[in-house]
Amino acid sequence: MNASVGLLYDLFVIFLAAKIAAEVFERLHQPPVIGELLAGVLIGPYALGLIGQPDAGLIALFGGNVAAAEEAIEAIYHLIAELGVIVLLFFVGLETRVADMLRVGGRAALVAVLGVVAPFVLGFALVGPLLGHPQLEAIFVGAALVATSVGITARVLRDLGVIASVESRIILGAAVIDDILAMIILAIVAGLATTGSVSALQIGLIAGQAVLFTGFVVLVGSGAVRRFGLHLDALRMDNAPFAVALLAMLGLAALAASIGLAAIIGAFLAGMVFAEANERYELERQALPIYQFLVPFFFVITGSQVNWRLFLDGGILGLALAITLVALLTKLGGCGLGMLGYRWRSVAIVGVGMAPRGEVGLIVASLGLSLGAIPSEVFGVVVIMSVLTTLVVPPVLRLLYARDPARPHAAEDRTSPAGLLPEL
């Protein structure tokens, strides 16, 4: 049997489940992304098991080694999901000009810093001093509460047609800074888990690489597109401007990942750079079919990684609910504090938009488990927290925008940009 047959079947099932779930949730007036995540839980290996199981052809390819075949499927799923979220953030970047981001840069930095400090400190305090867990466990839980899964929020903001709003730009800008800070914290906690210490030089190098990469791409890249973008259609290749934009998306995603940043940050920066040529070459219109095909894979595959049986353990669930409450309130309070001076609804939108942990929390938890820094029970707590913060954000964001008198049609009209809010 051809080893690819089973994988093609899995892709068919994933895409079918995504579209059915999106249709159902649209009819229920709920965010489609929630339907896609729940569809992944349903068809995943911990529930119906419709995907994620190697067939005879794939097992034979690995000489009968079932474990190796399962790891291969996991790696393929991870790549497809990563490609989906890369396209998502690239698409969002195309709707976000550098000049618009720079206008909210100071505010985004404040939101990011407060949105990192508050969750880490209170998460550490709850698990460590208050509940008596070992210090290293408390540090890893605090680290898992830090980073935002911007892919979840970006999808909801685009579905609502409000990606051009000031709140959206602050969320996206803060997410870039948030990722840099989270990377530094993760490097520190990983060093503590493996060697018991981490050098200031190592921290400085990580931070310096991230800042230089972001600054260079934003300033030099956008300038280059403004200066030379008009000449892209002079290239002989078919649809050259769009092809070059996709090359930049993949290249910057790979480069960002190579220096420790999330690949999606590189993709978002690539989209933001090519936003300067978006209208001339209709890059957004050309990218839409790719977006509609690949992005649902990310959310369904993310949902399929959730073991719903963790929710049946009373001890784990109780601690998880407490951690989830801290995770939500600290992002809402910390990021909201950074929005003081805006109207209350904008404060709430940014705080809620920065709340989902999604796959980022799962990555931190997996690292802690693999290093032996946290036991399986604490791993389960972080997984539940990641799931709950991901599920609660889309409907709340939709509600905040739907009842916003300044944008009476924001939730219905996905094509017109939302009005901008003046900073007070």
C-alpha positions in Angstrom: 0.0 0.0 0.0 1.2 3.5 -0.8 2.5 5.2 2.4 0.8 8.5 1.4 -2.7 7.1 1.2 -3.4 7.3 4.9 -2.0 10.8 5.2 -4.2 12.0 2.3 -7.2 10.5 3.9 -6.3 12.3 7.2 -6.0 15.6 5.4 -9.4 15.0 3.8 -11.0 14.3 7.2 -9.3 17.3 8.8 -10.5 19.7 6.1 -14.0 18.2 6.0 -14.3 18.5 9.7 -13.1 22.1 9.7 -15.6 23.2 7.1 -18.5 21.4 8.6 -17.7 22.8 12.0 -17.2 26.3 10.6 -20.6 26.1 8.8 -22.4 25.0 12.0 -20.8 27.6 14.2 -21.5 30.4 11.7 -25.1 29.4 11.7 -25.0 29.5 15.6 -23.5 33.0 15.3 -20.3 31.8 17.0 -16.7 32.2 15.9 -15.8 29.4 13.4 -12.4 29.0 15.0 -14.1 27.5 18.1 -15.8 24.9 15.9 -12.5 24.0 14.2 -10.8 23.5 17.6 -13.6 21.4 18.9 -13.7 19.4 15.7 -10.1 18.6 16.2 -10.8 17.3 19.7 -13.6 15.2 18.4 -11.7 13.5 15.5 -8.4 13.4 17.2 -6.6 10.3 18.7 -8.0 10.9 22.2 -11.6 10.8 21.0 -12.9 9.2 17.8 -9.4 8.5 16.5 -10.2 9.3 12.9 -6.8 10.9 12.4 -3.3 10.4 13.8 -3.2 6.6 13.4 -0.6 5.2 10.9 -1.9 2.9 8.3 -0.2 -0.4 7.1 1.6 1.4 4.3 3.3 3.9 6.6 4.2 1.3 9.2 5.7 -0.8 6.5 7.8 2.2 5.3 9.4 2.3 8.8 10.1 -1.4 8.8 7.1 -2.3 11.1 8.1 0.2 13.7 4.7 1.6 14.8 6.2 4.2 17.2 8.4 5.6 14.4 5.4 5.8 12.1 3.4 7.7 14.8 6.2 10.1 15.2 6.4 10.7 11.5 2.6 11.5 11.4 3.1 13.9 14.3 6.0 15.6 12.5 3.9 15.9 9.3 0.9 17.3 11.2 3.2 19.8 13.0 4.6 21.0 9.7 1.1 21.4 8.1 -0.2 23.2 11.2 2.8 25.5 11.3 2.4 26.3 7.6 -1.3 27.2 8.3 -0.5 29.6 11.1 2.4 31.1 9.1 -0.1 31.9 6.2 -2.5 33.3 8.8 -0.1 35.8 10.2 1.3 36.7 6.8 -2.2 37.5 5.7 -2.8 39.6 8.8 0.5 41.3 8.1 -0.7 42.3 4.6 -3.5 44.3 6.3 -1.1 46.1 8.7 1.2 48.9 7.5 4.5 49.6 9.3 3.5 53.2 9.8 0.3 52.2 11.5 2.2 49.9 13.8 4.8 52.5 14.7 2.0 54.9 15.7 1.0 52.5 18.5 4.5 51.1 19.2 4.9 52.7 22.6 1.5 51.6 23.8 2.0 48.1 22.4 5.4 47.8 24.3 3.7 48.9 27.5 0.9 46.4 27.0 3.4 43.6 26.2 5.6 44.2 29.3 2.7 44.5 31.7 1.1 41.5 30.1 4.2 39.4 30.7 5.1 40.5 34.2 1.7 40.1 35.8 1.0 36.5 34.6 4.5 35.3 35.5 4.6 36.8 39.0 1.1 35.8 40.0 1.3 32.4 38.4 4.6 31.7 40.2 3.1 33.0 43.5 0.0 30.8 43.2 1.8 27.5 42.4 4.9 28.1 44.6 4.4 30.1 47.8 0.6 29.6 48.1 0.2 26.0 47.0 3.6 24.7 48.1 4.9 23.3 44.8 8.7 23.2 44.2 10.2 26.5 42.9 11.1 25.1 39.5 7.5 23.9 38.9 6.2 27.3 39.8 8.6 29.0 37.5 7.5 26.8 34.5 3.9 27.4 35.2 4.6 31.2 35.4 6.4 30.9 32.0 3.5 29.0 30.5 1.2 31.9 31.4 3.4 34.5 29.8 3.1 34.2 26.0 0.1 34.9 23.9 -1.1 32.6 21.1 -1.6 35.4 18.6 -2.8 33.1 15.9 -6.1 32.6 17.7 -6.7 36.3 18.2 -5.6 37.2 14.7 -8.0 34.8 13.2 -11.0 36.2 15.2 -10.0 39.8 14.5 -9.9 39.1 10.8 -13.2 37.2 10.8 -14.8 40.2 12.5 -13.3 42.6 9.9 -11.6 44.7 12.5 -8.0 44.0 11.8 -7.4 47.7 10.9 -8.6 49.0 14.3 -6.2 50.6 16.8 -6.9 47.8 19.3 -5.9 45.1 16.7 -2.7 46.9 15.9 -1.8 47.2 19.6 -2.5 43.5 20.1 -0.4 42.5 17.1 2.4 44.8 18.0 2.3 43.7 21.6 2.3 40.0 20.5 5.6 40.5 18.7 7.2 42.1 21.8 5.5 39.5 24.0 7.1 36.7 21.9 10.6 38.2 22.4 10.1 38.5 26.1 8.6 35.0 26.3 11.6 33.6 24.4 14.0 35.2 26.9 12.0 33.8 29.9 11.8 30.4 28.3 15.6 30.4 27.7 16.1 31.3 31.4 13.8 28.6 32.8 15.2 26.0 30.4 18.7 26.9 31.6 17.6 26.6 35.3 16.1 23.2 34.6 19.2 21.8 32.9 22.2 23.5 34.5 20.7 25.4 37.4 21.8 28.7 36.1 21.9 30.9 33.0 24.4 33.6 32.0 23.5 37.3 31.5 25.5 37.1 28.3 23.2 34.4 26.9 20.2 36.4 27.8 21.7 39.5 26.1 22.5 37.6 22.9 19.0 36.2 22.7 17.4 39.6 23.2 19.8 41.3 20.9 19.2 38.9 18.0 15.4 39.2 18.4 15.4 43.0 18.5 17.9 43.4 15.6 16.0 40.9 13.4 12.6 42.6 14.1 14.0 46.1 13.6 15.9 45.3 10.4 13.0 43.5 8.7 10.5 46.3 9.6 12.6 49.3 8.7 14.9 48.0 5.9 12.4 45.6 4.4 9.5 48.1 4.2 11.8 50.7 2.8 13.0 48.3 0.1 9.5 47.4 -0.9 8.5 51.0 -1.1 11.5 51.8 -3.3 11.8 48.7 -5.5 8.3 47.1 -5.2 7.1 48.9 -8.4 9.7 46.9 -10.4 8.6 43.4 -9.2 6.2 43.0 -12.2 9.2 43.4 -14.5 10.4 39.9 -13.5 9.8 37.2 -16.1 8.3 34.6 -13.7 4.6 34.2 -13.6 2.8 36.5 -11.1 6.2 37.7 -9.8 5.1 40.1 -7.0 3.0 37.4 -5.2 5.7 34.8 -5.7 8.4 37.1 -4.1 6.0 37.9 -1.2 5.5 34.2 -0.5 9.3 33.7 -0.7 9.7 36.4 1.9 7.0 34.8 4.1 8.8 31.4 4.1 12.3 32.8 4.3 11.6 35.2 7.2 9.6 32.5 9.0 12.5 30.1 8.8 15.0 32.8 9.8 12.9 33.8 12.8 12.6 30.2 14.0 16.4 29.8 13.6 17.1 32.6 16.1 14.6 31.3 18.6 11.6 33.5 17.7 8.3 31.9 16.6 8.1 31.4 12.9 4.8 33.2 12.8 6.6 36.4 13.9 8.8 36.3 10.7 5.7 35.6 8.6 3.8 38.5 10.2 6.7 40.9 9.6 6.9 39.7 5.9 3.3 40.5 5.5 3.7 43.9 7.1 6.6 44.7 4.8 4.6 43.7 1.7 1.6 45.6 2.9 3.3 48.6 1.2 2.6 46.9 -2.2 -0.6 45.1 -1.2 -3.0 47.4 -3.1 -1.0 47.7 -6.3 -0.5 44.0 -6.7 -3.7 42.8 -4.9 -1.6 40.5 -2.8 -4.3 40.0 -0.2 -6.8 38.8 -2.8 -4.3 36.4 -4.3 -3.4 35.0 -0.8 -7.0 34.5 0.2 -7.4 31.0 -1.4 -4.2 29.8 0.3 -5.5 31.2 3.6 -8.8 29.5 3.2 -7.2 26.2 2.5 -4.3 26.0 5.0 -5.4 28.0 8.0 -8.2 25.6 9.2 -5.5 22.8 9.4 -3.8 24.7 12.2 -6.8 24.9 14.4 -8.1 21.4 13.8 -4.7 19.9 14.4 -4.2 22.0 17.5 -7.6 20.7 18.8 -6.6 17.1 18.1 -3.7 17.4 20.5 -6.1 17.9 23.5 -6.6 14.9 25.7 -10.2 15.6 27.0 -9.8 12.9 29.7 -7.7 15.4 31.7 -10.9 17.3 32.4 -12.3 14.2 34.3 -9.6 14.3 37.0 -11.0 16.4 39.8 -7.7 17.2 41.4 -6.1 18.4 38.2 -9.2 20.2 37.0 -9.5 22.2 40.3 -5.9 23.5 40.1 -6.3 24.0 36.3 -9.4 26.2 36.8 -7.5 28.3 39.4 -4.5 28.7 37.0 -6.9 29.6 34.2 -8.6 32.3 36.2 -5.1 33.7 37.0 -4.2 33.5 33.3 -7.2 35.4 32.2 -7.3 38.0 34.9 -3.5 38.8 34.7 -3.7 39.4 31.0 -6.9 41.4 31.3 -5.5 43.4 34.2 -1.9 43.7 33.0 -2.6 44.5 29.4 -5.6 46.5 30.3 -3.5 48.6 32.6 -1.3 49.4 29.6 -4.4 50.7 27.8 -5.3 53.3 30.4 -6.5 56.4 28.6 -8.6 54.5 26.1 -12.3 53.9 26.6 -13.2 50.8 28.7 -14.2 48.7 25.7 -10.8 49.1 24.1 -9.2 48.2 27.4 -11.2 45.0 27.5 -10.6 44.1 23.8 -6.9 44.3 24.2 -6.8 42.5 27.5 -9.0 39.7 26.2 -7.2 39.6 22.8 -3.9 38.9 24.6 -5.3 36.1 26.8 -5.2 32.9 24.7 -2.2 30.7 25.3 -3.1 28.0 22.8 -0.2 26.0 21.4 2.3 28.3 23.1 1.3 27.0 26.5 1.5 23.5 25.2 5.0 24.1 24.0 6.2 25.4 27.3 4.5 22.5 29.2 6.0 19.9 26.9 9.5 21.4 27.4 9.0 21.3 31.2 7.8 17.7 31.1 10.7 16.6 28.8 13.3 18.3 31.1 11.8 16.6 34.1 11.0 20.1 35.6 7.3 19.4 36.1 5.3 16.2 36.8 2.6 14.9 34.5 -0.1 16.4 36.8 1.2 19.9 36.4 1.6 19.2 32.6 -2.1 18.4 32.6 -2.9 21.6 34.4 -1.1 23.7 31.9 -2.8 21.8 29.0 -6.2 22.5 30.4 -5.4 26.2 31.0 -4.2 26.5 27.4 -7.4 24.9 26.1 -9.7 27.0 28.2 -8.0 30.4 27.5 -8.2 29.5 23.8 -11.9 28.6 23.9 -13.1 31.5 25.9 -11.5 34.4 24.0 -13.2 34.2 20.5 -16.8 34.5 21.8 -15.9 37.2 24.2 -14.1 39.2 21.5 -17.0 38.8 19.2 -19.4 40.0 21.9 -17.2 43.1 22.7 -17.2 44.1 19.1 -20.8 43.2 18.3 -22.0 45.5 21.1 -19.6 48.3 20.3 -21.6 51.4 19.4 -18.6 52.9 17.6 -18.6 49.9 15.2 -22.3 48.9 14.7 -21.5 46.6 11.7 -18.1 45.3 12.7 -19.2 41.8 13.3 -21.2 41.5 10.1 -19.1 43.4 7.6 -15.8 41.6 7.0 -14.6 43.8 4.1 -14.8 47.3 5.4 -12.0 48.5 7.8 -13.1 49.5 11.2 -12.8 53.1 12.3 -9.8 54.1 14.3 -9.9 55.1 17.9 -8.0 58.3 18.9 -5.7 57.9 21.9 -6.7 60.2 24.7 
